[in-house]
Amino acid sequence: MNELNKMSFPLNSTETMPVLFLGHGSPMNAIEENEFVAGFRYIGKEIPHPNAILCISAHWETRGTWFIILE
C-alpha cells in the first residue's frame, strides 16, 4: 500500500463531491472584502463538508506529502 493510501485509509467514504478550482487571483483576496471572498464564503456554506481537500500548487516546494484530516 503506498503512503497516500495508508494516510487516507481511516477516512470514511463520502458522497460524490463537487470539484472546484479556486485560483487565488490577487493576493489582496486574503485581506480585502470583495466579490471573490464573498463567493468563497458562499461556496463553503453550500457544498457538503469533505473529509479531505487536495491542494496543488506550483508555487510551493516541500519534501514529502502532507495529509491533514479535517474535523
C-alpha positions as protocol buffer text, in pm:
chain_id: "A"
residue {
  index: 1
  type: MET
  ca { x: 0 y: 0 z: 0 }
}
residue {
  index: 2
  type: ASN
  ca { x: 153 y: 335 z: -96 }
}
residue {
  index: 3
  type: GLU
  ca { x: 196 y: 618 z: 156 }
}
residue {
  index: 4
  type: LEU
  ca { x: -108 y: 822 z: 46 }
}
residue {
  index: 5
  type: ASN
  ca { x: -335 y: 517 z: 71 }
}
residue {
  index: 6
  type: LYS
  ca { x: -200 y: 445 z: 419 }
}
residue {
  index: 7
  type: MET
  ca { x: -277 y: 801 z: 533 }
}
residue {
  index: 8
  type: SER
  ca { x: -629 y: 810 z: 391 }
}
residue {
  index: 9
  type: PHE
  ca { x: -729 y: 456 z: 492 }
}
residue {
  index: 10
  type: PRO
  ca { x: -901 y: 561 z: 820 }
}
residue {
  index: 11
  type: LEU
  ca { x: -1130 y: 809 z: 642 }
}
residue {
  index: 12
  type: ASN
  ca { x: -1491 y: 716 z: 577 }
}
residue {
  index: 13
  type: SER
  ca { x: -1619 y: 738 z: 222 }
}
residue {
  index: 14
  type: THR
  ca { x: -1832 y: 1041 z: 142 }
}
residue {
  index: 15
  type: GLU
  ca { x: -2089 y: 1114 z: -123 }
}
residue {
  index: 16
  type: THR
  ca { x: -1955 y: 1231 z: -457 }
}
residue {
  index: 17
  type: MET
  ca { x: -1823 y: 1581 z: -401 }
}
residue {
  index: 18
  type: PRO
  ca { x: -1810 y: 1874 z: -643 }
}
residue {
  index: 19
  type: VAL
  ca { x: -1471 y: 1956 z: -789 }
}
residue {
  index: 20
  type: LEU
  ca { x: -1368 y: 2318 z: -757 }
}
residue {
  index: 21
  type: PHE
  ca { x: -1075 y: 2509 z: -897 }
}
residue {
  index: 22
  type: LEU
  ca { x: -1011 y: 2809 z: -677 }
}
residue {
  index: 23
  type: GLY
  ca { x: -733 y: 3021 z: -818 }
}
residue {
  index: 24
  type: HIS
  ca { x: -602 y: 3264 z: -560 }
}
residue {
  index: 25
  type: GLY
  ca { x: -608 y: 3557 z: -802 }
}
residue {
  index: 26
  type: SER
  ca { x: -482 y: 3872 z: -636 }
}
residue {
  index: 27
  type: PRO
  ca { x: -301 y: 3836 z: -303 }
}
residue {
  index: 28
  type: MET
  ca { x: -535 y: 4111 z: -183 }
}
residue {
  index: 29
  type: ASN
  ca { x: -813 y: 3847 z: -171 }
}
residue {
  index: 30
  type: ALA
  ca { x: -653 y: 3730 z: 154 }
}
residue {
  index: 31
  type: ILE
  ca { x: -704 y: 4067 z: 326 }
}
residue {
  index: 32
  type: GLU
  ca { x: -981 y: 4251 z: 143 }
}
residue {
  index: 33
  type: GLU
  ca { x: -1355 y: 4201 z: 143 }
}
residue {
  index: 34
  type: ASN
  ca { x: -1458 y: 4170 z: -222 }
}
residue {
  index: 35
  type: GLU
  ca { x: -1680 y: 3969 z: -458 }
}
residue {
  index: 36
  type: PHE
  ca { x: -1431 y: 3680 z: -476 }
}
residue {
  index: 37
  type: VAL
  ca { x: -1407 y: 3645 z: -99 }
}
residue {
  index: 38
  type: ALA
  ca { x: -1787 y: 3660 z: -73 }
}
residue {
  index: 39
  type: GLY
  ca { x: -1808 y: 3386 z: -339 }
}
residue {
  index: 40
  type: PHE
  ca { x: -1561 y: 3166 z: -148 }
}
residue {
  index: 41
  type: ARG
  ca { x: -1769 y: 3205 z: 170 }
}
residue {
  index: 42
  type: TYR
  ca { x: -2090 y: 3121 z: -15 }
}
residue {
  index: 43
  type: ILE
  ca { x: -1942 y: 2805 z: -169 }
}
residue {
  index: 44
  type: GLY
  ca { x: -1811 y: 2698 z: 172 }
}
residue {
  index: 45
  type: LYS
  ca { x: -2162 y: 2714 z: 316 }
}
residue {
  index: 46
  type: GLU
  ca { x: -2334 y: 2543 z: 23 }
}
residue {
  index: 47
  type: ILE
  ca { x: -2122 y: 2236 z: -53 }
}
residue {
  index: 48
  type: PRO
  ca { x: -2111 y: 1924 z: 168 }
}
residue {
  index: 49
  type: HIS
  ca { x: -1833 y: 1905 z: 429 }
}
residue {
  index: 50
  type: PRO
  ca { x: -1544 y: 1700 z: 287 }
}
residue {
  index: 51
  type: ASN
  ca { x: -1320 y: 1459 z: 479 }
}
residue {
  index: 52
  type: ALA
  ca { x: -1014 y: 1593 z: 298 }
}
residue {
  index: 53
  type: ILE
  ca { x: -911 y: 1861 z: 49 }
}
residue {
  index: 54
  type: LEU
  ca { x: -650 y: 1817 z: -220 }
}
residue {
  index: 55
  type: CYS
  ca { x: -442 y: 2130 z: -271 }
}
residue {
  index: 56
  type: ILE
  ca { x: -192 y: 2150 z: -555 }
}
residue {
  index: 57
  type: SER
  ca { x: 35 y: 2448 z: -603 }
}
residue {
  index: 58
  type: ALA
  ca { x: 312 y: 2524 z: -846 }
}
residue {
  index: 59
  type: HIS
  ca { x: 444 y: 2785 z: -603 }
}
residue {
  index: 60
  type: TRP
  ca { x: 543 y: 2569 z: -309 }
}
residue {
  index: 61
  type: GLU
  ca { x: 834 y: 2338 z: -251 }
}
residue {
  index: 62
  type: THR
  ca { x: 846 y: 2083 z: 29 }
}
residue {
  index: 63
  type: ARG
  ca { x: 970 y: 1735 z: 98 }
}
residue {
  index: 64
  type: GLY
  ca { x: 713 y: 1459 z: 106 }
}
residue {
  index: 65
  type: THR
  ca { x: 337 y: 1453 z: 108 }
}
residue {
  index: 66
  type: TRP
  ca { x: 130 y: 1620 z: 378 }
}
residue {
  index: 67
  type: PHE
  ca { x: -207 y: 1491 z: 483 }
}
residue {
  index: 68
  type: ILE
  ca { x: -440 y: 1680 z: 715 }
}
residue {
  index: 69
  type: ILE
  ca { x: -772 y: 1536 z: 836 }
}
residue {
  index: 70
  type: LEU
  ca { x: -1049 y: 1795 z: 857 }
}
residue {
  index: 71
  type: GLU
  ca { x: -1274 y: 1785 z: 1160 }
}
